[in-house]
């Protein structure tokens, strides 16, 4: 009978398992017989996921050895030796490893599989340990088809050519099908109309409802609510980081006059022939187009009336008012969730005692202005918009209405949204402690997740007025007619300003 433990090379030495567990070695001549690696299977991974470490049965690698196993597994995966990587990374999951090490092990285990369900299982285990893990979330977006892997970029190495030459733009001109006159979007809803939003010919008053020409309507691709877009997928591509290019050229189709447009210009009326255009920029693949907008519902006459009432209400006499201009302003909205861990001190008797906990925040449609020049007067009125009035973006809504192109990239706006969310939690700290007063509050924002976003346009009437040589800004909400603006201070206001050092 042949002894299977004898070395087949020298026939005398005993075979023992090697230190790495990947082969059997002869104690006499050193002959090495590789062990056939186990088949990589998701079933074994499921067993690893439920594995509970027993300190009484720890093997000889010890706790410090898990880092070495992890390093060996990652190195093998990078070298393309997937069986080797699977072996080492699996041992990490059976070892007394910390959650951070197991997270990396599961992430690299996903690279050892070609089968999408197996990859998905590994990535889901990563998110169970770290719900904010960006790489795992991007990996699931790729598996779901929400993200094209060819579009994934490194934002630190993002390069984009900016030409000094104007770029030709394509425009859509709105012409009346009855008389060939110019058609403009009107904010006056006609009773009995299907939607109340229409293009109206300035000559024969022919009406055509916006969106009634068979154009596809935008839909939510991620999350709950209309028009929501997945934040993780957008941030993995260039569109989440870039701004519009510097120059664009536009040729009026009616009078052949060419214009150089500012990056923020979306629509314009030709000053020579009054032709109305909506420009679709040639570099549109570099920017995120609007997903939705709130159409103007307040007419120019209504805006004039509410401003007169506002001047009378605040005793502003004989203001020198500039022309009122209706404009769509760009805004980002974000939905945030996740988990916030917090700690602080609460009053117990005469002492302040430590307290800690976790909070599951949810912020729906947090509004972040997408323009660097949006004054505080305008942003105060953003919260008054009813976003249930959003409709899918259609170029018709912008006919003869100027609209500003966003200047704050999605990446920068998301950071502002996170800061705004944390500020809100700090200002309402009693919600974390169920009404108890807390001081020295500390928030761990690592678990705060931006789930989705959208790029929208909001309608505003903007004007300026002067009183005693001082200029003030005032805006009228284009959806509901509410007014926000700076105004001259009365005697009491001036006295208070001097006390606060603002006078």
MIVOTOR-281483 format. One record per residue (C-alpha): residue number from 1; residue in one letter; x, y, z. Coordinates in pm, 1 decimal. Layout:
N
<NUM,"A",<X,Y,Z>>,
...
This chain:
503
<1,"X",<0.0,0.0,0.0>>,
<2,"X",<137.2,336.3,-101.7>>,
<3,"X",<167.9,592.6,175.9>>,
<4,"X",<17.4,916.6,40.7>>,
<5,"X",<212.1,1115.3,299.8>>,
<6,"X",<550.6,1008.8,156.0>>,
<7,"X",<729.3,1239.1,-85.8>>,
<8,"X",<694.2,1099.0,-442.7>>,
<9,"X",<1023.9,1263.5,-533.7>>,
<10,"X",<1262.6,1112.3,-275.7>>,
<11,"X",<1033.5,842.3,-139.6>>,
<12,"X",<1156.6,897.0,216.9>>,
<13,"X",<1041.2,1234.3,344.5>>,
<14,"X",<702.9,1305.3,495.5>>,
<15,"X",<470.7,1560.1,329.8>>,
<16,"X",<342.3,1849.4,541.6>>,
<17,"X",<124.0,2147.2,458.8>>,
<18,"X",<322.5,2457.4,375.8>>,
<19,"X",<293.7,2770.7,584.2>>,
<20,"X",<70.7,2944.0,331.2>>,
<21,"X",<-159.1,2642.7,304.0>>,
<22,"X",<-125.3,2638.8,-74.9>>,
<23,"X",<90.3,2325.7,-111.7>>,
<24,"X",<236.1,2015.7,57.2>>,
<25,"X",<614.9,2012.5,105.5>>,
<26,"X",<864.0,1734.3,176.7>>,
<27,"X",<1044.2,1780.9,505.5>>,
<28,"X",<1348.6,1602.7,362.1>>,
<29,"X",<1410.8,1729.8,7.9>>,
<30,"X",<1175.4,2031.5,-2.3>>,
<31,"X",<976.3,1901.2,-296.7>>,
<32,"X",<654.1,2106.0,-328.0>>,
<33,"X",<320.2,1973.3,-454.0>>,
<34,"X",<68.1,2255.3,-518.0>>,
<35,"X",<-280.4,2197.0,-389.6>>,
<36,"X",<-555.1,2243.4,-647.5>>,
<37,"X",<-738.0,2556.3,-538.0>>,
<38,"X",<-1105.3,2527.3,-451.0>>,
<39,"X",<-1359.6,2642.6,-705.1>>,
<40,"X",<-1460.0,3001.4,-645.9>>,
<41,"X",<-1827.7,2986.5,-556.1>>,
<42,"X",<-2082.9,3224.4,-417.4>>,
<43,"X",<-2212.8,2946.0,-191.3>>,
<44,"X",<-1884.6,2941.4,-3.7>>,
<45,"X",<-1899.8,3319.5,17.1>>,
<46,"X",<-2240.9,3296.8,179.8>>,
<47,"X",<-2087.7,3072.6,442.9>>,
<48,"X",<-1806.5,3324.3,488.8>>,
<49,"X",<-2059.5,3606.0,530.9>>,
<50,"X",<-2225.8,3420.3,819.1>>,
<51,"X",<-1895.9,3304.7,970.7>>,
<52,"X",<-1856.0,3398.0,1334.4>>,
<53,"X",<-1504.2,3408.2,1469.5>>,
<54,"X",<-1440.7,3190.0,1773.0>>,
<55,"X",<-1147.2,3321.4,1976.7>>,
<56,"X",<-1087.4,2972.4,2122.6>>,
<57,"X",<-1029.5,2828.6,1775.0>>,
<58,"X",<-803.8,3101.4,1634.3>>,
<59,"X",<-547.5,2963.7,1390.6>>,
<60,"X",<-179.7,3044.6,1396.8>>,
<61,"X",<-201.9,3361.8,1186.6>>,
<62,"X",<-314.9,3576.4,1480.4>>,
<63,"X",<-490.0,3909.4,1450.9>>,
<64,"X",<-190.2,4092.0,1301.7>>,
<65,"X",<-162.2,3825.7,1031.4>>,
<66,"X",<-492.8,3928.4,874.4>>,
<67,"X",<-331.2,4242.8,733.8>>,
<68,"X",<-66.8,4025.6,564.9>>,
<69,"X",<-333.5,3794.9,421.5>>,
<70,"X",<-523.6,4097.0,291.9>>,
<71,"X",<-212.4,4241.3,129.6>>,
<72,"X",<-131.3,3905.2,-33.1>>,
<73,"X",<-486.8,3871.4,-161.5>>,
<74,"X",<-495.5,4221.4,-309.8>>,
<75,"X",<-154.7,4172.3,-471.3>>,
<76,"X",<-268.7,3843.9,-625.7>>,
<77,"X",<-586.3,4007.9,-758.7>>,
<78,"X",<-383.2,4287.1,-917.6>>,
<79,"X",<-155.3,4029.6,-1078.8>>,
<80,"X",<-457.0,3847.6,-1220.6>>,
<81,"X",<-410.7,3532.6,-1010.2>>,
<82,"X",<-774.9,3510.9,-909.9>>,
<83,"X",<-753.2,3169.3,-741.6>>,
<84,"X",<-468.6,3290.8,-524.8>>,
<85,"X",<-659.5,3610.1,-440.3>>,
<86,"X",<-973.7,3412.0,-355.1>>,
<87,"X",<-774.6,3189.7,-117.5>>,
<88,"X",<-612.1,3471.3,79.4>>,
<89,"X",<-915.4,3700.6,89.3>>,
<90,"X",<-1134.9,3412.5,206.8>>,
<91,"X",<-894.4,3349.5,494.3>>,
<92,"X",<-928.1,3717.8,592.4>>,
<93,"X",<-1301.8,3664.5,638.8>>,
<94,"X",<-1233.4,3362.0,863.4>>,
<95,"X",<-972.0,3547.7,1065.5>>,
<96,"X",<-1017.0,3793.1,1356.8>>,
<97,"X",<-1028.3,4084.1,1111.8>>,
<98,"X",<-1168.9,4430.6,1172.4>>,
<99,"X",<-1468.6,4549.0,970.9>>,
<100,"X",<-1246.7,4779.1,763.8>>,
<101,"X",<-1029.9,4483.2,656.9>>,
<102,"X",<-1332.2,4266.4,581.4>>,
<103,"X",<-1477.0,4548.9,374.7>>,
<104,"X",<-1164.0,4556.5,158.5>>,
<105,"X",<-1162.4,4176.6,136.7>>,
<106,"X",<-1520.6,4164.0,7.9>>,
<107,"X",<-1447.8,4444.9,-237.6>>,
<108,"X",<-1150.1,4261.4,-387.6>>,
<109,"X",<-1335.5,3930.1,-381.1>>,
<110,"X",<-1584.5,4089.2,-620.1>>,
<111,"X",<-1295.4,4120.5,-867.1>>,
<112,"X",<-1234.2,3745.6,-860.3>>,
<113,"X",<-1573.2,3667.2,-1019.0>>,
<114,"X",<-1700.5,3712.2,-1372.6>>,
<115,"X",<-2056.7,3611.3,-1292.4>>,
<116,"X",<-2264.5,3929.3,-1218.3>>,
<117,"X",<-2473.2,3770.3,-937.2>>,
<118,"X",<-2151.8,3666.9,-757.7>>,
<119,"X",<-2004.3,4014.7,-801.8>>,
<120,"X",<-2327.1,4167.6,-673.8>>,
<121,"X",<-2323.1,3951.1,-361.7>>,
<122,"X",<-1970.3,4063.1,-273.8>>,
<123,"X",<-2051.9,4430.7,-328.1>>,
<124,"X",<-2366.5,4402.2,-118.1>>,
<125,"X",<-2155.3,4261.6,166.0>>,
<126,"X",<-1931.3,4569.4,134.9>>,
<127,"X",<-2232.1,4797.8,174.2>>,
<128,"X",<-2356.2,4601.1,473.1>>,
<129,"X",<-2029.5,4688.3,646.4>>,
<130,"X",<-1998.0,5040.0,500.4>>,
<131,"X",<-2319.3,5181.6,343.5>>,
<132,"X",<-2132.4,5488.5,212.7>>,
<133,"X",<-1862.9,5295.1,23.8>>,
<134,"X",<-1838.2,5478.3,-308.9>>,
<135,"X",<-1657.3,5207.9,-506.3>>,
<136,"X",<-1912.5,4942.7,-411.1>>,
<137,"X",<-2203.0,5172.3,-494.4>>,
<138,"X",<-2048.1,5248.4,-834.3>>,
<139,"X",<-1994.1,4876.5,-890.6>>,
<140,"X",<-2363.0,4804.6,-829.7>>,
<141,"X",<-2456.5,5092.4,-1061.2>>,
<142,"X",<-2249.3,4928.3,-1335.9>>,
<143,"X",<-2410.9,4588.8,-1274.8>>,
<144,"X",<-2757.7,4749.0,-1286.6>>,
<145,"X",<-2677.7,4926.0,-1613.7>>,
<146,"X",<-2711.7,5270.5,-1457.3>>,
<147,"X",<-2345.9,5353.0,-1519.6>>,
<148,"X",<-2134.2,5291.7,-1828.2>>,
<149,"X",<-1790.2,5171.9,-1711.4>>,
<150,"X",<-1633.3,5341.8,-2015.1>>,
<151,"X",<-1745.7,5679.8,-1877.5>>,
<152,"X",<-1593.9,5640.1,-1531.1>>,
<153,"X",<-1320.8,5897.8,-1470.6>>,
<154,"X",<-1070.3,5998.1,-1204.1>>,
<155,"X",<-1178.7,6350.7,-1104.3>>,
<156,"X",<-826.2,6431.1,-983.0>>,
<157,"X",<-694.6,6366.9,-1333.6>>,
<158,"X",<-983.4,6520.0,-1524.0>>,
<159,"X",<-865.6,6715.8,-1823.4>>,
<160,"X",<-1091.6,6909.4,-2053.5>>,
<161,"X",<-988.2,7111.8,-2352.5>>,
<162,"X",<-1124.4,7465.2,-2359.3>>,
<163,"X",<-1099.6,7618.7,-2703.4>>,
<164,"X",<-1041.5,7989.6,-2755.6>>,
<165,"X",<-1250.6,7967.3,-3071.5>>,
<166,"X",<-1628.7,8006.0,-3053.9>>,
<167,"X",<-1820.6,7678.8,-3076.0>>,
<168,"X",<-2113.8,7667.7,-3311.7>>,
<169,"X",<-2444.6,7612.8,-3134.8>>,
<170,"X",<-2759.4,7450.4,-3262.6>>,
<171,"X",<-3083.6,7634.9,-3194.2>>,
<172,"X",<-3451.0,7563.6,-3207.4>>,
<173,"X",<-3667.7,7841.7,-3349.1>>,
<174,"X",<-4038.7,7854.3,-3268.6>>,
<175,"X",<-4243.5,7958.3,-3572.5>>,
<176,"X",<-4622.1,7974.3,-3599.7>>,
<177,"X",<-4749.4,7695.6,-3829.2>>,
<178,"X",<-5039.7,7918.6,-3935.5>>,
<179,"X",<-4875.8,8251.5,-4025.4>>,
<180,"X",<-4499.6,8186.6,-3979.3>>,
<181,"X",<-4489.8,8448.5,-3705.8>>,
<182,"X",<-4277.7,8425.0,-3391.7>>,
<183,"X",<-4417.3,8218.3,-3105.8>>,
<184,"X",<-4341.6,8294.5,-2740.9>>,
<185,"X",<-4421.4,8109.2,-2421.2>>,
<186,"X",<-4692.8,8287.0,-2222.8>>,
<187,"X",<-4743.0,8273.3,-1848.6>>,
<188,"X",<-5115.8,8345.3,-1888.0>>,
<189,"X",<-5304.2,8016.2,-1857.0>>,
<190,"X",<-5611.2,8006.7,-2078.9>>,
<191,"X",<-5925.6,7867.0,-1912.4>>,
<192,"X",<-6017.7,7528.7,-2050.9>>,
<193,"X",<-5669.4,7457.4,-2185.3>>,
<194,"X",<-5535.4,7112.2,-2115.8>>,
<195,"X",<-5225.7,7230.6,-1931.3>>,
<196,"X",<-5234.9,7611.3,-1919.8>>,
<197,"X",<-4881.5,7616.3,-2069.8>>,
<198,"X",<-4867.9,7722.6,-2432.0>>,
<199,"X",<-4671.4,7895.5,-2706.1>>,
<200,"X",<-4868.6,8188.9,-2850.2>>,
<201,"X",<-4810.2,8355.7,-3186.1>>,
<202,"X",<-4752.4,8727.7,-3138.2>>,
<203,"X",<-4938.8,8804.9,-3462.4>>,
<204,"X",<-5238.5,8570.0,-3499.3>>,
<205,"X",<-5260.8,8445.3,-3137.7>>,
<206,"X",<-5241.5,8081.4,-3247.2>>,
<207,"X",<-5181.5,7861.0,-2941.2>>,
<208,"X",<-4979.8,7541.9,-2920.7>>,
<209,"X",<-4950.2,7358.8,-2593.1>>,
<210,"X",<-4595.6,7299.3,-2475.7>>,
<211,"X",<-4504.0,6930.2,-2478.0>>,
<212,"X",<-4792.5,6844.4,-2713.5>>,
<213,"X",<-4567.0,6768.5,-3010.3>>,
<214,"X",<-4481.5,6412.8,-2909.2>>,
<215,"X",<-4151.8,6485.7,-2738.5>>,
<216,"X",<-4060.1,6226.6,-2478.4>>,
<217,"X",<-4107.7,6335.2,-2119.8>>,
<218,"X",<-3833.8,6291.5,-1861.8>>,
<219,"X",<-3883.4,6023.3,-1599.0>>,
<220,"X",<-3723.4,5945.9,-1266.9>>,
<221,"X",<-3439.8,5703.3,-1317.6>>,
<222,"X",<-3351.1,5658.3,-953.6>>,
<223,"X",<-3509.8,5691.6,-612.3>>,
<224,"X",<-3853.5,5824.7,-530.0>>,
<225,"X",<-4012.4,6134.1,-676.4>>,
<226,"X",<-4018.2,6269.0,-1028.6>>,
<227,"X",<-3699.9,6334.2,-1227.4>>,
<228,"X",<-3459.0,6202.1,-960.2>>,
<229,"X",<-3112.0,6099.7,-1088.6>>,
<230,"X",<-2863.3,5872.0,-914.8>>,
<231,"X",<-2588.5,6076.7,-752.2>>,
<232,"X",<-2324.5,5800.4,-736.8>>,
<233,"X",<-2342.4,5729.1,-1110.2>>,
<234,"X",<-2320.2,6097.7,-1199.7>>,
<235,"X",<-2019.1,6161.1,-976.4>>,
<236,"X",<-1830.2,5871.3,-1135.1>>,
<237,"X",<-1840.8,6044.4,-1473.7>>,
<238,"X",<-1717.3,6377.9,-1604.3>>,
<239,"X",<-2064.7,6532.5,-1602.5>>,
<240,"X",<-2058.1,6554.6,-1224.9>>,
<241,"X",<-1744.3,6769.5,-1217.1>>,
<242,"X",<-1722.4,6999.3,-1519.7>>,
<243,"X",<-1866.2,7341.2,-1595.9>>,
<244,"X",<-1975.3,7486.3,-1931.1>>,
<245,"X",<-1695.5,7590.2,-2167.2>>,
<246,"X",<-1610.2,7957.7,-2205.9>>,
<247,"X",<-1737.4,8059.6,-2549.6>>,
<248,"X",<-2010.7,7958.3,-2793.0>>,
<249,"X",<-2113.4,8098.3,-3130.0>>,
<250,"X",<-2474.8,8135.7,-3236.8>>,
<251,"X",<-2609.4,8215.6,-3584.8>>,
<252,"X",<-2954.8,8367.6,-3616.9>>,
<253,"X",<-3139.3,8173.1,-3884.9>>,
<254,"X",<-3352.3,8473.4,-3981.3>>,
<255,"X",<-3098.9,8753.3,-4033.3>>,
<256,"X",<-2768.0,8561.8,-4042.9>>,
<257,"X",<-2617.2,8765.8,-3758.9>>,
<258,"X",<-2375.8,8567.0,-3540.4>>,
<259,"X",<-2357.4,8608.6,-3165.1>>,
<260,"X",<-2096.0,8500.8,-2910.8>>,
<261,"X",<-2293.8,8374.7,-2616.0>>,
<262,"X",<-2196.1,8368.7,-2253.5>>,
<263,"X",<-2166.8,8015.6,-2106.9>>,
<264,"X",<-2481.9,8064.7,-1898.4>>,
<265,"X",<-2705.3,8160.7,-2194.1>>,
<266,"X",<-2977.4,7911.5,-2283.6>>,
<267,"X",<-3226.2,8130.5,-2471.7>>,
<268,"X",<-3236.9,8472.5,-2635.7>>,
<269,"X",<-3433.3,8702.6,-2860.9>>,
<270,"X",<-3237.1,8837.9,-3159.0>>,
<271,"X",<-3206.0,9218.1,-3115.3>>,
<272,"X",<-3220.8,9274.4,-3490.5>>,
<273,"X",<-3515.3,9062.3,-3609.7>>,
<274,"X",<-3679.4,8963.2,-3279.6>>,
<275,"X",<-3655.3,8594.0,-3368.8>>,
<276,"X",<-3685.7,8376.1,-3061.0>>,
<277,"X",<-3439.2,8090.2,-3011.0>>,
<278,"X",<-3354.8,7826.4,-2754.4>>,
<279,"X",<-2990.5,7725.3,-2787.8>>,
<280,"X",<-2874.2,7367.5,-2749.3>>,
<281,"X",<-2502.0,7394.7,-2685.4>>,
<282,"X",<-2258.7,7193.5,-2892.5>>,
<283,"X",<-2075.3,7093.5,-2573.7>>,
<284,"X",<-2390.1,6958.7,-2410.5>>,
<285,"X",<-2223.8,6622.1,-2343.6>>,
<286,"X",<-2004.5,6802.2,-2090.2>>,
<287,"X",<-2290.4,6945.7,-1885.5>>,
<288,"X",<-2599.8,6815.9,-1714.7>>,
<289,"X",<-2910.9,6947.2,-1894.0>>,
<290,"X",<-3215.9,7053.7,-1692.2>>,
<291,"X",<-3429.9,6759.4,-1587.6>>,
<292,"X",<-3735.6,6966.0,-1503.8>>,
<293,"X",<-3864.3,7317.9,-1448.1>>,
<294,"X",<-4153.1,7510.5,-1297.9>>,
<295,"X",<-4320.4,7712.3,-1575.0>>,
<296,"X",<-4401.7,8080.0,-1527.8>>,
<297,"X",<-4755.0,8120.0,-1393.2>>,
<298,"X",<-4731.2,8491.3,-1302.8>>,
<299,"X",<-4772.1,8725.3,-1599.0>>,
<300,"X",<-4577.0,9052.3,-1640.3>>,
<301,"X",<-4884.7,9253.8,-1544.2>>,
<302,"X",<-4939.0,9043.1,-1230.9>>,
<303,"X",<-4573.4,9093.0,-1134.9>>,
<304,"X",<-4615.9,9470.8,-1168.2>>,
<305,"X",<-4927.0,9464.8,-949.6>>,
<306,"X",<-4774.0,9262.9,-664.4>>,
<307,"X",<-4467.9,9490.1,-665.5>>,
<308,"X",<-4687.5,9798.2,-632.2>>,
<309,"X",<-4863.7,9638.7,-336.3>>,
<310,"X",<-4526.5,9548.4,-183.1>>,
<311,"X",<-4401.2,9907.8,-217.2>>,
<312,"X",<-4721.4,10038.1,-57.3>>,
<313,"X",<-4707.4,9782.7,225.3>>,
<314,"X",<-4352.7,9891.5,319.6>>,
<315,"X",<-4415.8,10265.0,269.7>>,
<316,"X",<-4167.2,10294.5,-16.9>>,
<317,"X",<-4262.9,10613.4,-197.2>>,
<318,"X",<-4170.9,10703.8,-555.4>>,
<319,"X",<-3917.8,10423.3,-619.8>>,
<320,"X",<-3732.1,10438.1,-950.2>>,
<321,"X",<-3809.4,10090.1,-1079.7>>,
<322,"X",<-3609.6,9917.2,-1354.1>>,
<323,"X",<-3782.2,9697.8,-1614.0>>,
<324,"X",<-3900.4,9368.9,-1466.7>>,
<325,"X",<-3727.8,9073.4,-1634.1>>,
<326,"X",<-3850.7,8716.9,-1612.7>>,
<327,"X",<-3571.6,8461.7,-1589.5>>,
<328,"X",<-3525.3,8095.1,-1510.7>>,
<329,"X",<-3256.4,8035.9,-1249.5>>,
<330,"X",<-3073.6,7700.2,-1221.2>>,
<331,"X",<-3097.2,7504.9,-896.5>>,
<332,"X",<-2973.4,7164.3,-781.9>>,
<333,"X",<-3191.2,6953.6,-552.8>>,
<334,"X",<-3056.4,6669.6,-337.5>>,
<335,"X",<-3210.1,6384.1,-139.6>>,
<336,"X",<-2990.9,6288.2,157.5>>,
<337,"X",<-3011.3,5992.3,393.8>>,
<338,"X",<-2786.5,5745.8,573.7>>,
<339,"X",<-2684.1,5751.1,938.6>>,
<340,"X",<-2531.0,6024.1,1155.9>>,
<341,"X",<-2350.7,5923.3,1474.9>>,
<342,"X",<-2339.7,6196.4,1736.2>>,
<343,"X",<-2214.2,6266.6,2087.9>>,
<344,"X",<-2239.8,6549.5,2337.0>>,
<345,"X",<-2328.3,6647.5,2691.8>>,
<346,"X",<-2674.1,6670.8,2851.2>>,
<347,"X",<-2777.9,6812.5,3187.9>>,
<348,"X",<-2849.1,6555.6,3459.7>>,
<349,"X",<-2917.8,6733.0,3786.7>>,
<350,"X",<-2627.2,6968.4,3843.1>>,
<351,"X",<-2388.8,6783.1,3612.4>>,
<352,"X",<-2332.0,6757.9,3238.6>>,
<353,"X",<-2296.1,6392.1,3145.9>>,
<354,"X",<-2181.7,6235.0,2818.6>>,
<355,"X",<-2444.0,6104.9,2578.1>>,
<356,"X",<-2422.1,5954.3,2230.6>>,
<357,"X",<-2641.1,5793.6,1971.0>>,
<358,"X",<-2723.1,5768.9,1604.9>>,
<359,"X",<-2977.6,5945.9,1386.5>>,
<360,"X",<-3128.8,5842.9,1052.7>>,
<361,"X",<-3165.5,6173.2,866.2>>,
<362,"X",<-3374.0,6230.3,555.9>>,
<363,"X",<-3366.7,6553.3,359.6>>,
<364,"X",<-3597.6,6565.0,58.0>>,
<365,"X",<-3530.6,6807.1,-228.7>>,
<366,"X",<-3274.4,7025.2,-53.3>>,
<367,"X",<-3234.4,7328.8,-281.4>>,
<368,"X",<-2883.6,7453.4,-367.3>>,
<369,"X",<-2845.8,7753.4,-605.3>>,
<370,"X",<-2641.2,7660.3,-911.8>>,
<371,"X",<-2515.7,8012.1,-982.2>>,
<372,"X",<-2224.5,8189.3,-814.0>>,
<373,"X",<-2401.4,8524.2,-846.9>>,
<374,"X",<-2737.8,8434.4,-697.1>>,
<375,"X",<-2797.9,8702.1,-430.0>>,
<376,"X",<-2931.2,8614.4,-87.3>>,
<377,"X",<-3254.4,8794.1,-175.8>>,
<378,"X",<-3329.5,8530.3,-436.4>>,
<379,"X",<-3228.8,8226.4,-232.6>>,
<380,"X",<-3464.4,8321.4,51.2>>,
<381,"X",<-3755.7,8270.7,-185.7>>,
<382,"X",<-3645.4,7930.1,-315.1>>,
<383,"X",<-3807.7,7745.7,-25.5>>,
<384,"X",<-4149.3,7886.6,-124.4>>,
<385,"X",<-4162.9,7702.1,-454.5>>,
<386,"X",<-4402.6,7407.9,-471.1>>,
<387,"X",<-4192.0,7139.9,-640.9>>,
<388,"X",<-4499.6,6931.8,-714.2>>,
<389,"X",<-4541.8,7180.3,-999.6>>,
<390,"X",<-4228.5,7056.1,-1176.7>>,
<391,"X",<-4274.8,6945.5,-1537.1>>,
<392,"X",<-4031.6,6770.6,-1770.2>>,
<393,"X",<-3790.7,7011.4,-1936.3>>,
<394,"X",<-3915.4,7125.1,-2275.3>>,
<395,"X",<-3741.3,7391.9,-2483.7>>,
<396,"X",<-4078.9,7552.2,-2550.4>>,
<397,"X",<-4102.1,7684.2,-2195.3>>,
<398,"X",<-3791.9,7895.5,-2259.7>>,
<399,"X",<-3917.0,8059.2,-2579.4>>,
<400,"X",<-3844.9,8432.4,-2531.7>>,
<401,"X",<-3754.6,8373.8,-2165.6>>,
<402,"X",<-3386.4,8400.8,-2064.0>>,
<403,"X",<-3239.8,8120.5,-1859.4>>,
<404,"X",<-2905.1,8099.0,-1685.5>>,
<405,"X",<-2675.7,7800.9,-1732.3>>,
<406,"X",<-2553.2,7646.6,-1407.2>>,
<407,"X",<-2207.3,7756.9,-1290.5>>,
<408,"X",<-2174.3,7548.1,-970.8>>,
<409,"X",<-2080.2,7190.4,-1069.4>>,
<410,"X",<-2270.8,6899.3,-922.0>>,
<411,"X",<-1969.0,6795.3,-710.0>>,
<412,"X",<-1939.9,7139.1,-545.7>>,
<413,"X",<-2315.4,7166.5,-493.9>>,
<414,"X",<-2323.1,6828.7,-318.8>>,
<415,"X",<-2065.5,6949.6,-65.0>>,
<416,"X",<-2279.1,7257.0,3.4>>,
<417,"X",<-2580.6,7030.4,52.8>>,
<418,"X",<-2393.4,6816.7,307.8>>,
<419,"X",<-2287.9,7128.0,502.6>>,
<420,"X",<-2643.7,7258.7,494.6>>,
<421,"X",<-2776.2,6926.0,625.0>>,
<422,"X",<-2527.7,6921.1,913.9>>,
<423,"X",<-2609.2,7283.6,995.7>>,
<424,"X",<-2978.3,7193.7,1011.6>>,
<425,"X",<-2904.7,6907.1,1251.6>>,
<426,"X",<-2697.8,7133.3,1475.1>>,
<427,"X",<-2970.8,7396.2,1484.1>>,
<428,"X",<-3224.2,7130.0,1582.4>>,
<429,"X",<-3004.5,6927.9,1816.0>>,
<430,"X",<-3294.8,6859.1,2052.3>>,
<431,"X",<-3436.2,6619.3,1791.1>>,
<432,"X",<-3132.1,6397.9,1844.8>>,
<433,"X",<-3175.7,6387.8,2224.1>>,
<434,"X",<-3557.4,6369.9,2229.9>>,
<435,"X",<-3592.8,6721.8,2361.0>>,
<436,"X",<-3300.8,6734.7,2602.9>>,
<437,"X",<-3067.9,7033.6,2583.9>>,
<438,"X",<-2730.0,6925.2,2448.5>>,
<439,"X",<-2399.0,7106.9,2435.7>>,
<440,"X",<-2059.4,7027.2,2280.4>>,
<441,"X",<-2246.7,6843.3,2005.7>>,
<442,"X",<-2026.0,6642.5,1769.9>>,
<443,"X",<-2156.0,6494.6,1446.2>>,
<444,"X",<-1986.3,6219.7,1247.5>>,
<445,"X",<-2092.3,6283.2,888.6>>,
<446,"X",<-1922.2,5980.2,733.7>>,
<447,"X",<-2253.7,5798.4,717.9>>,
<448,"X",<-2439.6,6086.3,548.4>>,
<449,"X",<-2530.1,5972.6,195.4>>,
<450,"X",<-2650.0,6177.2,-102.0>>,
<451,"X",<-2891.5,5941.0,-270.0>>,
<452,"X",<-3019.0,6137.7,-568.0>>,
<453,"X",<-3026.0,6478.5,-733.9>>,
<454,"X",<-3186.4,6672.8,-1013.9>>,
<455,"X",<-3112.5,6991.0,-1208.2>>,
<456,"X",<-3416.5,7219.8,-1226.0>>,
<457,"X",<-3504.2,7571.7,-1341.9>>,
<458,"X",<-3713.8,7803.3,-1122.3>>,
<459,"X",<-3904.1,8108.8,-1257.6>>,
<460,"X",<-3841.7,8451.4,-1106.0>>,
<461,"X",<-3923.2,8809.3,-1198.3>>,
<462,"X",<-3622.2,9026.5,-1114.5>>,
<463,"X",<-3612.1,9404.5,-1081.4>>,
<464,"X",<-3411.6,9681.3,-916.1>>,
<465,"X",<-3530.2,10008.3,-766.4>>,
<466,"X",<-3363.9,10317.2,-627.7>>,
<467,"X",<-3460.0,10530.6,-330.2>>,
<468,"X",<-3252.5,10836.3,-241.8>>,
<469,"X",<-2970.3,10718.8,-466.5>>,
<470,"X",<-2945.9,10368.2,-312.4>>,
<471,"X",<-3020.8,10062.3,-529.2>>,
<472,"X",<-3214.0,9762.5,-397.7>>,
<473,"X",<-3293.3,9417.7,-543.1>>,
<474,"X",<-3643.1,9274.1,-547.3>>,
<475,"X",<-3781.3,8949.1,-690.3>>,
<476,"X",<-4126.7,8807.1,-754.8>>,
<477,"X",<-4179.4,8432.9,-738.3>>,
<478,"X",<-4287.0,8333.6,-1090.1>>,
<479,"X",<-4502.4,8049.5,-958.1>>,
<480,"X",<-4701.0,8210.6,-672.8>>,
<481,"X",<-4630.3,8585.9,-689.1>>,
<482,"X",<-4465.0,8621.2,-348.2>>,
<483,"X",<-4214.7,8905.6,-316.8>>,
<484,"X",<-3871.0,8912.5,-156.6>>,
<485,"X",<-3637.5,9208.6,-161.0>>,
<486,"X",<-3412.2,9454.4,12.0>>,
<487,"X",<-3567.1,9784.1,110.3>>,
<488,"X",<-3481.6,10109.9,288.5>>,
<489,"X",<-3472.4,10082.8,666.4>>,
<490,"X",<-3699.5,10286.5,883.0>>,
<491,"X",<-3575.6,10486.5,1180.0>>,
<492,"X",<-3600.6,10186.0,1413.9>>,
<493,"X",<-3419.2,9965.1,1166.5>>,
<494,"X",<-3134.9,10212.1,1124.4>>,
<495,"X",<-3095.6,10245.9,1502.6>>,
<496,"X",<-3082.5,9866.1,1542.9>>,
<497,"X",<-2827.7,9839.4,1261.7>>,
<498,"X",<-2601.4,10090.7,1437.2>>,
<499,"X",<-2626.0,9891.4,1760.9>>,
<500,"X",<-2521.1,9577.4,1574.0>>,
<501,"X",<-2236.6,9756.6,1401.6>>,
<502,"X",<-2398.3,9728.8,1058.9>>,
<503,"X",<-2489.5,10087.8,1014.0>>,
